[in-house]
Amino acid sequence: GAVQAYRKGRELTTAQGKEKEAKEALSAAIEKYERHASAYERRGYVNFLLKNYADALYDYSKSIDLNPNNAEPYLGRAIVKMVQQ
């Protein structure tokens, strides 16, 4: 269930205008498996697109906490901080 929700959310991140649906699918994946680092990273990206910068920072940081070897959330968090300043 968590994998299916993650895949759906990941697909929706590439579809313009489907950001809210992507966020819902990724949140469903996280609810089913709370240690899903990739789902947190993708939800952080969606929150960034929606200009929810505080939520994006939280999701990127949570992804880093769960898997510090993945570079994508570090980049995402840096971009959010650059946009904020």
Secondary structure, 3 states (H helix, E strand, C coil): CHHHHHHHHHHHHCCCCCHHHHHHHHHHHHHHCCCCHHHHHHHHHHHHHCCCHHHHHHHHHHHHHHCCCCCHHHHHHHHHHHHHC
